[in-house]
Amino acid sequence: MLHRVLFCHTSNRYEYFRDFLGSMQKSNNWKIGIVCPPLEAETYSDIIKGGGVIFPLPDLSKEMDWEKDENDKSALFKLIGECEYASNISSGRITLSDERHTGRAYSQNSYYFPSSELVRDSLCDNEKPTIILARIFSFVKNTLDNFRPDLLITGASNSPLHFTASIMAKKYLIPYLISRRSKVLSQRFYWTDDSEMFNSLVKEKYNIKVKNGEAASRFSRKFVEGFREGPKTVQYILDNWKKGDSANWFNIHRNFLALLYVKIRYILNGNKGRKPKSVITRIWDYYRSKFMQMRQRYFYSRFDRKNLTNMRYIYYPLHKEPELALNYQAPLWHDQKHTISYVSAMLPAGYRLLVKEHRFNWGRRPTGYLKSMTRFPNVLLIDPFDNQFKYIKNADLIITDNGSTGWEGLILRRPVITLERTFYDIPGLANRVTEPSKLDQSIIQTLKNPFNCPWDEYDRRLGLFIDAEMETTISEDEPDHKLSLGMIDQLLERVENRKAANIAK
C-alpha cells in the first residue's frame, strides 16, 4: 500500500502528472512530495493545498554547507560511491547527460547552445562538474531523508537530477517508475521500471504470444498495411515538430519578454532562489541560428525517388542534440560526428552514406562541423526537412544507434542494423551489433542476407509486437487513472519479486 510518493518534475507532460497525482491524493490518500524549480511550484498549487510538499531545486552555482567541512565532504563522496556500486552506473555518466551545462565539454564543437555562468565555469575548470554533481547528490539525499518516500515517479531519467535520483533510489531500495509516451502507437503511454525507460512489460507479453502460437490481430495487420501505404511519424514527435514550426517571430520575442520579467523579479527579490536564464544569450542564439540557416544551406542535398532508386546507399539519420537517446541510452555513440566517420570507414565499395540532419539541429551547427562531415569519404548530408520516408524506402540498409527510424524501416521491410538497445529489439528483426569493431562484417552480411525469416513470419512478429505494445500501454485520454494505478501496482509487484529473488540468492 503506497503512502508517500515523490514526483520529480519534468516539463514534458507535467499536466498529466499533476492531474494523476491530484487524483491519487484524493482517492488513495497519497502523501505527495514534488521536486521542482521554485517557479514551477504554482503549477501544483492544488496538490499543495491538499497537503503536498514542495522541495524546490537549489541554485547549483552556490556553495552548500557540506563543502565547508571535510568530514561532510568525505561522507558525501562515500555515499556517491555506494550509489555507483548499487546501480552499476558511474556518476560521470550523469555529467554526460548534462551536455547543455556541466557536460558542455563533451559537445562543445558539435552544436551551439545558449551559454551560462555554469557552462563557462565548467569549461574553465574541469573539476567544477564534479562539484555540481555532488551538490545534486546532496540535494537528492536530503530530500529522500526528509520525505522518506515509498515510491519515486517521473517522466524521464536523463536529466542530472532525475539520473541522480534513479541511481540513489537503487541504493535506498526505493522503487523508481517512469511514465513515457509510446513510440509505436500514437497517443498512448506506459509506466515502466526499466532504467533506460523502455516499456518493461511488452517483452514478456510478446513472448507469451509467440509461445502460444498466436496470430497477429486485425488491428496490428491494418496498422502495418496502413503504414506501408502512407507512412507517418508517431503523433507526439509530429506535435514536437509542429510546435517548433509554429514558433514565429512574435511568440519567440514574447518568450524573451517573459524571461526578462523573471530576471527583473529575481533581482527585485534580492537575487534569492534559482538564478534565471540569461535573456541576452537566448536572443543572440536565436539570431545566430537564423543567420546560420541561410549560410549553411549549400551543405545539404535533396534527392528525388528516381535518383534514390538508382543509388546504392546506406541511410543514417541523426538525432537532435543534445538528446537522451544518445547521452543517456547510447553513451558510446553520443558524438554523432564520430559515429558518421566510423560508419563511413566501414562502407563497402560502391556505397554512399546518406546522413539526414535532424530538423532541430538546423542552424545550430558550427560551419566547421559540417565541413568536416562532408569530407568523410562517400558521406552526403541530407536536408533536415526533406521527407525521410523516401530515403527509408529506397535504402539498401538503415543504420541507427537506437533511433525510431529503425522501427519505421522494419515496418517498410528494409534491413536495419542497430548499434544499441532499442524499443524494437523484441521481435528480433533488426541486426544488433554488439561488437562495434566488427561493424563492417555486419554490414556486408546484412547486405548479402538482409532478412532472417519469410515475409509471413516477419509480418507476424511485427504484428505481435504491436499487439503487445497495445496491451501494455494506456490511452492518453484515460479518464480516471485506474489503468495507470493498476500498471503501477503490477510493476511494484515485479520489483518486490526481484528483491525476494536477490535475497534468496
C-alpha positions as CSV (number, residue, x, y, z in Angstrom):
1,M,0.0,0.0,0.0
2,L,1.6,3.3,-1.1
3,H,1.5,6.2,1.3
4,R,4.3,8.6,0.3
5,V,5.1,9.3,-3.3
6,L,7.8,11.7,-4.5
7,F,7.5,13.2,-8.0
8,C,10.4,14.7,-9.9
9,H,9.0,17.4,-12.2
10,T,9.6,17.2,-15.9
11,S,8.5,19.9,-18.4
12,N,7.0,17.3,-20.7
13,R,3.6,16.0,-19.7
14,Y,3.6,17.8,-16.4
15,E,-0.1,18.4,-16.8
16,Y,-0.7,14.7,-16.9
17,F,1.4,14.1,-13.7
18,R,-0.3,17.0,-11.9
19,D,-3.8,15.5,-12.6
20,F,-2.7,12.0,-11.8
21,L,-1.1,12.9,-8.5
22,G,-4.0,15.1,-7.6
23,S,-6.4,12.2,-8.2
24,M,-4.3,9.8,-6.2
25,Q,-4.0,12.3,-3.4
26,K,-7.8,12.5,-3.1
27,S,-8.9,8.9,-3.9
28,N,-5.9,6.9,-2.4
29,N,-4.7,9.3,0.3
30,W,-1.2,9.5,-1.2
31,K,1.1,11.9,0.6
32,I,2.7,13.8,-2.3
33,G,6.1,15.3,-2.5
34,I,7.2,17.3,-5.6
35,V,10.7,18.2,-6.6
36,C,10.6,21.2,-9.0
37,P,12.1,24.5,-9.8
38,P,10.8,27.3,-7.5
39,L,9.0,29.0,-10.3
40,E,7.0,25.8,-11.1
41,A,5.6,25.4,-7.6
42,E,2.4,27.3,-8.6
43,T,1.7,24.6,-11.1
44,Y,1.0,22.2,-8.2
45,S,-0.9,24.6,-6.0
46,D,-4.0,22.3,-5.7
47,I,-1.8,19.4,-4.6
48,I,0.0,21.7,-2.0
49,K,-3.4,22.8,-0.7
50,G,-4.2,19.1,-0.2
51,G,-1.1,18.6,1.9
52,G,1.5,18.1,-0.7
53,V,5.1,19.2,0.0
54,I,7.3,21.1,-2.4
55,F,11.1,20.5,-2.5
56,P,12.5,23.5,-4.6
57,L,15.6,22.9,-6.6
58,P,18.6,24.9,-5.2
59,D,20.9,27.2,-7.1
60,L,23.6,24.8,-8.0
61,S,26.1,27.6,-8.7
62,K,26.1,28.4,-5.0
63,E,28.3,26.7,-2.3
64,M,26.5,24.3,0.0
65,D,27.2,23.7,3.7
66,W,28.8,20.3,3.3
67,E,31.6,21.9,1.2
68,K,32.9,23.8,4.3
69,D,33.5,20.6,6.3
70,E,36.0,17.9,5.1
71,N,34.2,15.2,7.1
72,D,30.9,16.1,5.5
73,K,32.5,16.1,2.1
74,S,34.1,12.7,2.6
75,A,30.8,11.2,3.8
76,L,29.0,12.6,0.7
77,F,31.5,11.2,-1.8
78,K,31.4,7.9,0.1
79,L,27.6,7.8,-0.4
80,I,28.1,8.6,-4.1
81,G,30.4,5.6,-4.4
82,E,27.9,3.4,-2.7
83,C,25.2,4.6,-5.2
84,E,27.5,3.8,-8.1
85,Y,28.1,0.3,-6.7
86,A,24.4,-0.3,-6.0
87,S,23.4,0.8,-9.5
88,N,26.4,-0.3,-11.5
89,I,26.4,3.2,-13.1
90,S,29.3,5.6,-12.9
91,S,28.4,9.1,-11.8
92,G,30.4,10.5,-14.7
93,R,27.5,9.5,-17.0
94,I,25.3,12.0,-15.1
95,T,27.7,14.8,-16.3
96,L,27.5,13.4,-19.8
97,S,23.7,13.6,-19.6
98,D,24.1,17.3,-18.7
99,E,25.6,18.2,-22.1
100,R,23.8,21.5,-22.1
101,H,25.5,22.7,-18.9
102,T,28.2,21.0,-16.8
103,G,28.9,18.4,-19.6
104,R,29.3,21.0,-22.3
105,A,32.9,20.0,-23.0
106,Y,31.6,16.7,-24.4
107,S,29.7,18.6,-27.2
108,Q,31.5,22.0,-27.3
109,N,32.2,21.9,-31.1
110,S,29.1,19.9,-32.1
111,Y,26.3,22.5,-31.8
112,Y,25.6,25.9,-30.5
113,F,23.5,26.2,-27.3
114,P,22.9,29.2,-25.0
115,S,25.8,29.7,-22.6
116,S,25.6,30.4,-18.9
117,E,27.8,31.0,-15.9
118,L,27.6,27.3,-15.1
119,V,28.7,26.4,-18.6
120,R,31.6,28.8,-18.5
121,D,32.8,27.7,-15.1
122,S,32.6,24.0,-16.2
123,L,34.7,24.7,-19.3
124,C,37.3,26.8,-17.4
125,D,37.6,24.3,-14.5
126,N,37.1,20.6,-15.4
127,E,36.7,19.8,-11.7
128,K,33.6,22.0,-11.5
129,P,31.2,19.4,-12.9
130,T,32.2,17.0,-10.1
131,I,31.3,19.7,-7.5
132,I,28.0,20.4,-9.2
133,L,27.3,16.6,-9.3
134,A,28.0,16.3,-5.6
135,R,25.6,19.2,-4.9
136,I,22.9,17.4,-6.8
137,F,23.5,14.2,-4.8
138,S,23.4,16.2,-1.6
139,F,20.1,17.8,-2.5
140,V,18.5,14.4,-3.5
141,K,19.8,12.7,-0.3
142,N,18.4,15.4,1.9
143,T,15.0,15.2,0.0
144,L,14.8,11.5,0.4
145,D,15.8,11.6,4.0
146,N,13.2,14.3,4.8
147,F,10.3,12.9,2.8
148,R,11.1,9.1,3.1
149,P,9.1,8.1,0.0
150,D,7.7,4.6,-0.7
151,L,7.9,5.4,-4.5
152,L,9.6,7.8,-6.8
153,I,7.9,8.6,-10.1
154,T,8.8,10.9,-13.0
155,G,8.5,11.3,-16.8
156,A,12.2,10.9,-17.6
157,S,15.6,9.7,-16.1
158,N,18.1,11.5,-18.3
159,S,18.5,14.9,-16.6
160,P,21.2,15.2,-13.9
161,L,18.5,15.5,-11.2
162,H,16.5,12.5,-12.4
163,F,19.5,10.4,-13.2
164,T,20.9,11.0,-9.7
165,A,17.5,10.2,-8.1
166,S,17.3,7.0,-10.1
167,I,20.6,5.6,-9.0
168,M,20.2,6.8,-5.4
169,A,16.8,5.0,-5.4
170,K,18.7,1.8,-6.0
171,K,20.9,2.5,-3.0
172,Y,17.9,3.3,-0.8
173,L,15.9,0.4,-2.3
174,I,13.1,2.7,-3.4
175,P,11.1,1.7,-6.5
176,Y,11.6,4.3,-9.3
177,L,8.9,4.3,-12.0
178,I,8.8,6.4,-15.2
179,S,5.9,7.2,-17.5
180,R,6.7,7.6,-21.2
181,R,4.8,8.1,-24.4
182,S,4.8,5.1,-26.8
183,K,7.0,5.3,-29.9
184,V,4.9,2.6,-31.6
185,L,1.4,3.8,-31.1
186,S,0.2,7.4,-31.2
187,Q,-1.4,8.9,-28.1
188,R,-0.6,6.0,-25.8
189,F,1.8,5.8,-22.9
190,Y,3.1,3.3,-20.4
191,W,4.7,3.0,-17.0
192,T,8.0,1.2,-16.6
193,D,10.6,0.2,-14.1
194,D,13.2,-0.1,-16.9
195,S,16.3,2.0,-16.1
196,E,16.6,3.0,-19.8
197,M,12.9,4.0,-19.9
198,F,11.8,1.3,-22.4
199,N,8.4,-0.5,-21.9
200,S,9.4,-3.2,-19.5
201,L,6.1,-5.2,-19.7
202,V,6.0,-5.5,-23.5
203,K,8.7,-8.2,-23.9
204,E,7.0,-10.8,-21.6
205,K,3.6,-10.1,-23.3
206,Y,5.2,-10.6,-26.7
207,N,6.9,-13.8,-25.6
208,I,3.7,-15.3,-24.3
209,K,2.0,-14.6,-27.7
210,V,4.9,-16.3,-29.6
211,K,4.9,-19.2,-27.2
212,N,1.1,-19.7,-27.7
213,G,1.4,-19.5,-31.4
214,E,-0.9,-16.6,-31.7
215,A,-1.6,-14.8,-35.0
216,A,-1.3,-11.0,-35.3
217,S,-4.6,-9.2,-34.6
218,R,-6.6,-7.5,-37.3
219,F,-5.7,-4.1,-35.6
220,S,-1.9,-4.7,-36.0
221,R,-2.3,-6.0,-39.5
222,K,-4.2,-2.9,-40.6
223,F,-1.6,-0.8,-38.7
224,V,1.2,-2.3,-40.8
225,E,-0.7,-2.1,-44.0
226,G,-1.7,1.5,-43.4
227,F,1.9,2.5,-42.6
228,R,3.2,0.9,-45.8
229,E,0.6,2.7,-47.8
230,G,1.1,6.1,-46.1
231,P,3.9,6.1,-43.5
232,K,3.5,8.6,-40.8
233,T,5.7,9.6,-37.8
234,V,4.3,8.9,-34.3
235,Q,2.0,11.7,-33.2
236,Y,3.9,13.1,-30.2
237,I,7.0,13.6,-32.4
238,L,4.8,15.3,-35.0
239,D,3.5,17.5,-32.3
240,N,7.0,18.5,-31.3
241,W,7.8,19.3,-34.9
242,K,4.6,21.4,-35.3
243,K,5.5,23.2,-32.1
244,G,8.9,24.1,-33.5
245,D,7.4,25.1,-36.8
246,S,4.8,27.4,-35.1
247,A,7.5,29.3,-33.1
248,N,7.1,32.5,-35.1
249,W,9.0,35.7,-34.5
250,F,6.2,37.2,-32.3
251,N,5.9,34.2,-30.0
252,I,9.6,33.9,-29.6
253,H,10.1,37.5,-28.7
254,R,7.2,37.3,-26.3
255,N,9.1,34.5,-24.6
256,F,12.1,36.8,-24.4
257,L,10.0,39.3,-22.6
258,A,8.8,36.7,-20.2
259,L,12.4,35.7,-19.4
260,L,13.2,39.4,-18.9
261,Y,10.3,39.7,-16.4
262,V,11.6,36.7,-14.5
263,K,15.1,38.2,-14.4
264,I,13.7,41.5,-13.1
265,R,11.7,39.7,-10.4
266,Y,14.7,37.8,-9.4
267,I,16.8,41.0,-8.9
268,L,14.0,42.7,-7.0
269,N,13.7,39.7,-4.7
270,G,17.4,40.2,-3.7
271,N,18.8,37.5,-6.1
272,K,17.2,34.8,-4.0
273,G,16.3,31.4,-5.3
274,R,17.4,29.8,-8.6
275,K,19.2,32.1,-10.9
276,P,17.0,32.7,-14.1
277,K,18.1,32.0,-17.6
278,S,20.0,34.7,-19.5
279,V,17.9,36.8,-21.9
280,I,20.7,38.2,-23.9
281,T,22.3,34.8,-24.7
282,R,19.0,33.5,-26.0
283,I,18.3,36.5,-28.2
284,W,21.8,36.1,-29.6
285,D,21.3,32.4,-30.1
286,Y,18.1,33.0,-32.0
287,Y,19.5,35.4,-34.5
288,R,22.7,33.5,-34.9
289,S,20.7,30.3,-35.8
290,K,18.7,32.3,-38.4
291,F,21.9,33.5,-40.0
292,M,23.5,30.1,-40.0
293,Q,20.4,28.5,-41.6
294,M,20.8,30.9,-44.6
295,R,24.6,30.5,-44.7
296,Q,24.7,26.7,-44.5
297,R,22.0,25.6,-47.0
298,Y,24.6,24.5,-49.6
299,F,25.9,21.7,-47.3
300,Y,22.6,19.8,-47.6
301,S,21.4,17.7,-50.6
302,R,17.9,16.5,-51.7
303,F,17.2,13.6,-54.0
304,D,14.0,12.5,-55.7
305,R,12.8,9.0,-55.7
306,K,14.2,8.2,-59.1
307,N,17.7,9.2,-58.1
308,L,17.4,7.2,-54.9
309,T,16.2,4.1,-56.7
310,N,19.4,4.2,-58.9
311,M,21.7,4.8,-56.0
312,R,23.4,2.3,-53.7
313,Y,23.3,3.8,-50.3
314,I,23.1,3.2,-46.5
315,Y,20.9,5.6,-44.6
316,Y,21.8,7.1,-41.2
317,P,19.5,9.6,-39.5
318,L,20.9,12.0,-36.9
319,H,19.3,12.7,-33.5
320,K,18.7,16.2,-32.3
321,E,21.4,17.3,-29.9
322,P,21.5,17.1,-27.0
323,E,19.3,14.0,-26.9
324,L,18.5,11.5,-24.2
325,A,18.7,8.6,-26.7
326,L,22.4,9.4,-27.2
327,N,23.9,10.7,-24.0
328,Y,21.7,8.6,-21.7
329,Q,20.8,5.4,-23.6
330,A,23.7,5.2,-26.0
331,P,26.8,6.9,-24.4
332,L,29.2,5.2,-26.7
333,W,27.6,7.0,-29.7
334,H,26.9,10.4,-28.2
335,D,29.4,12.1,-30.6
336,Q,27.5,11.8,-33.8
337,K,30.3,13.1,-35.9
338,H,32.5,10.3,-34.6
339,T,29.7,7.8,-35.5
340,I,29.5,9.1,-39.0
341,S,33.2,8.9,-39.5
342,Y,33.2,5.4,-38.2
343,V,30.4,4.1,-40.3
344,S,32.0,5.9,-43.3
345,A,35.1,3.8,-42.7
346,M,33.0,0.6,-42.7
347,L,31.3,1.2,-46.1
348,P,31.6,-1.5,-48.8
349,A,32.8,-0.4,-52.2
350,G,30.3,1.5,-54.3
351,Y,28.0,2.6,-51.4
352,R,27.3,6.1,-50.2
353,L,26.3,7.0,-46.7
354,L,23.3,9.4,-46.7
355,V,23.2,11.2,-43.4
356,K,19.9,13.1,-42.7
357,E,20.3,16.0,-40.3
358,H,17.7,16.4,-37.6
359,R,15.4,19.5,-38.1
360,F,16.1,20.7,-34.6
361,N,19.9,20.9,-35.3
362,W,19.4,23.1,-38.4
363,G,21.2,26.4,-37.9
364,R,22.8,25.2,-34.7
365,R,25.9,23.6,-36.2
366,P,29.3,25.3,-36.5
367,T,30.2,25.6,-40.1
368,G,33.5,23.8,-39.5
369,Y,31.5,20.8,-38.1
370,L,29.5,20.5,-41.4
371,K,32.6,20.9,-43.5
372,S,34.4,18.1,-41.7
373,M,31.4,15.8,-42.0
374,T,31.1,16.3,-45.8
375,R,34.8,15.5,-46.1
376,F,34.4,12.0,-44.8
377,P,34.6,9.6,-47.8
378,N,31.2,8.9,-49.5
379,V,29.2,10.9,-47.0
380,L,26.3,13.1,-48.2
381,L,24.3,15.3,-45.8
382,I,20.5,15.3,-46.4
383,D,18.3,18.3,-45.9
384,P,16.6,18.0,-42.5
385,F,13.2,19.0,-43.9
386,D,13.2,16.5,-46.8
387,N,10.7,13.6,-46.5
388,Q,12.5,10.9,-44.6
389,F,10.4,8.0,-45.8
390,K,11.6,8.1,-49.4
391,Y,15.1,7.7,-48.1
392,I,14.0,4.8,-45.8
393,K,12.0,3.0,-48.6
394,N,14.9,3.1,-51.1
395,A,17.8,2.4,-48.7
396,D,19.9,-0.8,-49.2
397,L,20.4,-0.7,-45.4
398,I,19.5,1.5,-42.5
399,I,22.0,2.0,-39.6
400,T,20.9,3.7,-36.4
401,D,22.3,3.7,-32.9
402,N,18.8,3.4,-31.3
403,G,16.6,5.8,-33.3
404,S,12.9,5.3,-34.2
405,T,13.9,5.3,-37.9
406,G,15.0,1.7,-37.4
407,W,11.4,0.8,-36.4
408,E,10.0,2.7,-39.4
409,G,12.5,0.8,-41.6
410,L,11.4,-2.6,-40.3
411,I,7.7,-1.9,-41.0
412,L,8.7,-0.8,-44.5
413,R,10.7,-4.1,-44.9
414,R,14.1,-2.6,-45.1
415,P,17.2,-4.2,-43.5
416,V,18.2,-2.5,-40.2
417,I,21.4,-2.5,-38.2
418,T,21.2,-1.1,-34.6
419,L,24.2,-0.1,-32.6
420,E,22.5,0.0,-29.2
421,R,19.5,-1.4,-27.4
422,T,16.2,-0.2,-28.9
423,F,12.5,-0.5,-28.1
424,Y,12.0,-2.6,-31.3
425,D,14.7,-5.3,-30.4
426,I,11.9,-7.6,-29.2
427,P,10.6,-9.1,-32.5
428,G,14.3,-9.9,-33.5
429,L,14.0,-8.4,-37.0
430,A,16.9,-5.9,-36.7
431,N,20.6,-6.9,-36.7
432,R,22.0,-5.7,-33.4
433,V,25.8,-5.1,-33.5
434,T,27.3,-5.8,-30.1
435,E,30.9,-5.6,-31.3
436,P,31.4,-2.2,-33.0
437,S,34.9,-3.3,-34.3
438,K,33.0,-5.8,-36.5
439,L,30.5,-3.4,-37.9
440,D,31.9,-3.9,-41.4
441,Q,31.2,-7.6,-41.1
442,S,27.7,-6.9,-40.1
443,I,27.1,-4.5,-42.9
444,I,28.4,-6.9,-45.5
445,Q,26.5,-9.9,-44.2
446,T,23.3,-7.9,-43.8
447,L,23.5,-6.6,-47.4
448,K,24.0,-10.1,-48.6
449,N,21.3,-11.7,-46.5
450,P,19.0,-8.8,-45.4
451,F,16.2,-10.8,-43.8
452,N,16.3,-13.8,-41.4
453,C,12.7,-15.2,-42.0
454,P,9.9,-15.5,-44.6
455,W,7.7,-12.5,-45.1
456,D,4.6,-14.1,-43.4
457,E,6.6,-14.8,-40.3
458,Y,8.3,-11.3,-40.5
459,D,4.8,-9.6,-40.6
460,R,3.5,-11.9,-37.8
461,R,6.4,-10.8,-35.5
462,L,5.7,-7.2,-36.3
463,G,2.0,-7.6,-35.6
464,L,2.5,-9.5,-32.3
465,F,4.9,-6.8,-31.1
466,I,2.3,-4.1,-32.0
467,D,-0.4,-6.1,-30.2
468,A,1.9,-6.5,-27.1
469,E,2.5,-2.7,-27.1
470,M,-1.2,-2.0,-27.3
471,E,-1.9,-4.3,-24.4
472,T,0.8,-2.8,-22.2
473,T,0.1,0.9,-22.9
474,I,-2.7,3.3,-21.9
475,S,-4.7,5.8,-23.9
476,E,-3.6,9.4,-23.1
477,D,-7.4,10.1,-22.7
478,E,-7.6,7.8,-19.7
479,P,-10.3,9.5,-17.6
480,D,-9.9,8.1,-14.1
481,H,-6.3,6.9,-13.9
482,K,-7.4,3.4,-12.8
483,L,-5.3,1.7,-15.6
484,S,-2.3,3.7,-14.5
485,L,-2.7,2.7,-10.9
486,G,-3.1,-0.9,-12.0
487,M,0.1,-0.8,-14.1
488,I,2.0,0.8,-11.2
489,D,0.8,-2.0,-8.9
490,Q,1.9,-4.6,-11.4
491,L,5.4,-3.0,-11.7
492,L,5.8,-2.7,-8.0
493,E,4.9,-6.4,-7.6
494,R,7.7,-7.2,-10.1
495,V,10.1,-5.0,-8.1
496,E,9.2,-6.9,-4.9
497,N,9.7,-10.3,-6.6
498,R,13.1,-9.2,-7.8
499,K,14.1,-8.2,-4.3
500,A,12.9,-11.5,-2.9
501,A,14.9,-13.4,-5.6
502,N,18.0,-11.4,-4.8
503,I,17.6,-12.1,-1.1
504,A,17.2,-15.8,-1.8
505,K,20.5,-15.9,-3.7
